[in-house]
Amino acid sequence: MRRTLVRFGQFLFSKRNAVFPLAFLAIAAASFSLAPIGSERADLVLDVVGLAVAAAGQALRAMVIGLAYIRRGGKAKKIHADHLVQNGIFAHSRNPLYVGNMMVFLGLFLVLNSPLGYLVGVPFFYIAYLSITLAEEEFLRQRFGEEYEAYCRRVNRFLPSLKGIGATMRSMSFDWGRLIRKEYGSTFIWVTTAIGLLLWEVAARRGWSSIGHRAPILAAVWVAALAGYLLARYLKKTGKLSAPRAA
């Protein structure tokens, strides 16, 4: 089973930027949204919980990237690492970026609130990230040997440990430029997806004519998100977010 998951992870590693959005959209398109216990108020509460979970996942990713970033894109679309990153949030979880990603997807599935999302979507993304993680672990174990084994014994694969997190935060500077450069696009995409789900769930149950009470507020949020995206892209393209060069 592990070998199968590793091979699946190796396949997904280079394809995930296309596979994951398409998988989520396919599941959402085939779903029907439910109002929990038949209550619109309960549905609103679940929407808030889902957005909070997704935002917490994004916040975790922000902490990781701002403090100590590890390149997850690999090299030539293959798993690669020049050195073993063990500082920053990586001192508390070996895969905090993937934990953040899973939280974002879980939050979106809570907003979607469909049987297909829970029975297919959540397990698929967990297995997908677990598979990628196992494939990376195999590479890192071969690349760094005992150093990586000691790291595995000290730090959890996924669940972050809060022990010493305050010292970690105080010991490192936060790179806001790097955070914006790396995250502005993906943040805009999941926020846009969440807004679309919030509109679609109402329309699916009561028709598109019923979205009027949500549309103006969500449109304003999306315009603000778009403005932030365009500003970040401009700053990145003009080099204003680049790290300062050493003298």
FISE-771745 format. One record per residue (C-alpha): residue number from 1; residue in one letter; chain; x, y, z. Coordinates in steps of 0.25 Angstrom, whole numbers, plus 5000, padded with zeros to 4 digits. Layout:
<nodes>
[NUM a A [X Y Z]]
...
</nodes>
This chain:
<nodes>
[1 m A [5000 5000 5000]]
[2 r A [5011 5010 5003]]
[3 r A [5018 5007 4990]]
[4 t A [5005 5010 4983]]
[5 l A [5003 5023 4990]]
[6 v A [5018 5027 4988]]
[7 r A [5016 5025 4973]]
[8 f A [5003 5032 4973]]
[9 g A [5010 5044 4981]]
[10 q A [5021 5044 4970]]
[11 f A [5010 5046 4959]]
[12 l A [5003 5056 4967]]
[13 f A [5015 5064 4971]]
[14 s A [5017 5070 4957]]
[15 k A [5002 5070 4953]]
[16 r A [4995 5076 4966]]
[17 n A [4994 5090 4961]]
[18 a A [4984 5085 4950]]
[19 v A [4979 5072 4957]]
[20 f A [4974 5078 4970]]
[21 p A [4966 5090 4964]]
[22 l A [4960 5081 4954]]
[23 a A [4957 5071 4964]]
[24 f A [4950 5081 4974]]
[25 l A [4942 5087 4962]]
[26 a A [4937 5074 4957]]
[27 i A [4933 5070 4971]]
[28 a A [4926 5083 4973]]
[29 a A [4919 5082 4960]]
[30 a A [4914 5068 4963]]
[31 s A [4909 5072 4977]]
[32 f A [4896 5078 4983]]
[33 s A [4897 5087 4995]]
[34 l A [4890 5083 5007]]
[35 a A [4884 5092 5018]]
[36 p A [4889 5086 5031]]
[37 i A [4876 5080 5038]]
[38 g A [4868 5088 5029]]
[39 s A [4872 5101 5035]]
[40 e A [4877 5113 5027]]
[41 r A [4883 5119 5040]]
[42 a A [4891 5106 5042]]
[43 d A [4896 5107 5028]]
[44 l A [4901 5121 5031]]
[45 v A [4908 5116 5043]]
[46 l A [4914 5105 5035]]
[47 d A [4919 5115 5025]]
[48 v A [4925 5123 5035]]
[49 v A [4932 5111 5041]]
[50 g A [4937 5107 5027]]
[51 l A [4942 5121 5024]]
[52 a A [4949 5121 5038]]
[53 v A [4956 5108 5035]]
[54 a A [4961 5112 5021]]
[55 a A [4966 5125 5027]]
[56 a A [4973 5118 5038]]
[57 g A [4980 5109 5027]]
[58 q A [4984 5121 5020]]
[59 a A [4989 5127 5032]]
[60 l A [4998 5115 5035]]
[61 r A [5003 5116 5021]]
[62 a A [5006 5130 5023]]
[63 m A [5014 5127 5036]]
[64 v A [5022 5116 5029]]
[65 i A [5026 5125 5017]]
[66 g A [5028 5137 5024]]
[67 l A [5038 5131 5034]]
[68 a A [5045 5120 5027]]
[69 y A [5041 5116 5013]]
[70 i A [5044 5102 5006]]
[71 r A [5042 5101 4991]]
[72 r A [5031 5091 4989]]
[73 g A [5032 5092 4973]]
[74 g A [5043 5083 4973]]
[75 k A [5053 5083 4961]]
[76 a A [5049 5080 4947]]
[77 k A [5035 5076 4952]]
[78 k A [5042 5065 4961]]
[79 i A [5044 5065 4976]]
[80 h A [5056 5072 4980]]
[81 a A [5063 5078 4992]]
[82 d A [5077 5085 4993]]
[83 h A [5076 5084 5008]]
[84 l A [5067 5080 5019]]
[85 v A [5059 5091 5025]]
[86 q A [5057 5089 5040]]
[87 n A [5055 5103 5045]]
[88 g A [5043 5113 5046]]
[89 i A [5029 5105 5046]]
[90 f A [5037 5093 5040]]
[91 a A [5042 5091 5054]]
[92 h A [5028 5088 5059]]
[93 s A [5022 5081 5047]]
[94 r A [5029 5074 5035]]
[95 n A [5019 5078 5025]]
[96 p A [5012 5090 5030]]
[97 l A [5009 5096 5016]]
[98 y A [5001 5083 5013]]
[99 v A [4994 5084 5026]]
[100 g A [4990 5098 5022]]
[101 n A [4986 5093 5008]]
[102 m A [4977 5082 5014]]
[103 m A [4971 5092 5024]]
[104 v A [4967 5102 5012]]
[105 f A [4961 5090 5004]]
[106 l A [4953 5085 5017]]
[107 g A [4948 5099 5019]]
[108 l A [4943 5100 5005]]
[109 f A [4936 5086 5006]]
[110 l A [4929 5091 5019]]
[111 v A [4924 5103 5011]]
[112 l A [4920 5094 5000]]
[113 n A [4913 5084 5010]]
[114 s A [4910 5073 5001]]
[115 p A [4910 5058 5003]]
[116 l A [4919 5056 4991]]
[117 g A [4929 5066 4997]]
[118 y A [4930 5059 5010]]
[119 l A [4930 5045 5004]]
[120 v A [4939 5047 4992]]
[121 g A [4945 5061 4993]]
[122 v A [4951 5061 5007]]
[123 p A [4957 5047 5006]]
[124 f A [4963 5049 4992]]
[125 f A [4970 5062 4997]]
[126 y A [4975 5055 5009]]
[127 i A [4980 5043 5002]]
[128 a A [4986 5052 4991]]
[129 y A [4994 5060 5001]]
[130 l A [4998 5048 5009]]
[131 s A [5003 5041 4996]]
[132 i A [5011 5054 4992]]
[133 t A [5017 5054 5006]]
[134 l A [5021 5039 5006]]
[135 a A [5028 5041 4992]]
[136 e A [5035 5053 4998]]
[137 e A [5039 5045 5010]]
[138 e A [5045 5034 5002]]
[139 f A [5054 5045 4994]]
[140 l A [5058 5052 5007]]
[141 r A [5061 5039 5014]]
[142 q A [5071 5035 5003]]
[143 r A [5076 5049 5001]]
[144 f A [5079 5052 5016]]
[145 g A [5079 5039 5023]]
[146 e A [5081 5039 5038]]
[147 e A [5079 5055 5039]]
[148 y A [5065 5053 5033]]
[149 e A [5062 5041 5042]]
[150 a A [5065 5049 5054]]
[151 y A [5056 5060 5049]]
[152 c A [5045 5050 5047]]
[153 r A [5047 5045 5061]]
[154 r A [5046 5059 5067]]
[155 v A [5035 5066 5058]]
[156 n A [5021 5061 5055]]
[157 r A [5018 5058 5040]]
[158 f A [5006 5067 5040]]
[159 l A [5000 5071 5053]]
[160 p A [5008 5084 5058]]
[161 s A [5013 5084 5072]]
[162 l A [5012 5097 5079]]
[163 k A [5023 5094 5089]]
[164 g A [5033 5106 5087]]
[165 i A [5025 5113 5076]]
[166 g A [5027 5126 5083]]
[167 a A [5042 5125 5083]]
[168 t A [5042 5121 5069]]
[169 m A [5034 5134 5065]]
[170 r A [5043 5142 5073]]
[171 s A [5056 5137 5068]]
[172 m A [5053 5140 5053]]
[173 s A [5049 5152 5045]]
[174 f A [5036 5152 5036]]
[175 d A [5038 5154 5021]]
[176 w A [5025 5160 5016]]
[177 g A [5030 5162 5002]]
[178 r A [5033 5148 5000]]
[179 l A [5019 5144 5006]]
[180 i A [5012 5153 4997]]
[181 r A [5020 5149 4985]]
[182 k A [5017 5134 4988]]
[183 e A [5003 5135 4992]]
[184 y A [4995 5146 4985]]
[185 g A [4991 5137 4974]]
[186 s A [4986 5125 4982]]
[187 t A [4979 5133 4992]]
[188 f A [4971 5140 4982]]
[189 i A [4967 5127 4975]]
[190 w A [4962 5121 4988]]
[191 v A [4955 5134 4992]]
[192 t A [4948 5135 4979]]
[193 t A [4944 5120 4980]]
[194 a A [4938 5122 4994]]
[195 i A [4930 5134 4989]]
[196 g A [4925 5126 4977]]
[197 l A [4921 5115 4986]]
[198 l A [4914 5124 4995]]
[199 l A [4905 5129 4984]]
[200 w A [4903 5116 4977]]
[201 e A [4898 5109 4990]]
[202 v A [4887 5119 4991]]
[203 a A [4884 5118 4976]]
[204 a A [4884 5103 4976]]
[205 r A [4873 5103 4987]]
[206 r A [4864 5115 4984]]
[207 g A [4868 5119 4970]]
[208 w A [4878 5130 4965]]
[209 s A [4867 5141 4967]]
[210 s A [4869 5139 4982]]
[211 i A [4884 5143 4983]]
[212 g A [4881 5157 4983]]
[213 h A [4883 5159 4998]]
[214 r A [4897 5153 4997]]
[215 a A [4902 5157 4984]]
[216 p A [4905 5172 4987]]
[217 i A [4913 5168 5000]]
[218 l A [4920 5157 4993]]
[219 a A [4923 5165 4980]]
[220 a A [4929 5176 4989]]
[221 v A [4938 5166 4996]]
[222 w A [4942 5160 4982]]
[223 v A [4946 5174 4977]]
[224 a A [4954 5176 4989]]
[225 a A [4961 5163 4987]]
[226 l A [4963 5166 4972]]
[227 a A [4969 5180 4976]]
[228 g A [4979 5173 4985]]
[229 y A [4983 5163 4975]]
[230 l A [4985 5173 4964]]
[231 l A [4994 5182 4974]]
[232 a A [5002 5170 4978]]
[233 r A [5004 5166 4964]]
[234 y A [5009 5180 4960]]
[235 l A [5018 5180 4972]]
[236 k A [5024 5167 4969]]
[237 k A [5026 5170 4954]]
[238 t A [5032 5183 4957]]
[239 g A [5042 5177 4967]]
[240 k A [5037 5184 4979]]
[241 l A [5035 5172 4987]]
[242 s A [5048 5166 4984]]
[243 a A [5058 5163 4995]]
[244 p A [5068 5173 4997]]
[245 r A [5082 5170 4991]]
[246 a A [5094 5168 5001]]
[247 a A [5104 5180 5000]]
</nodes>
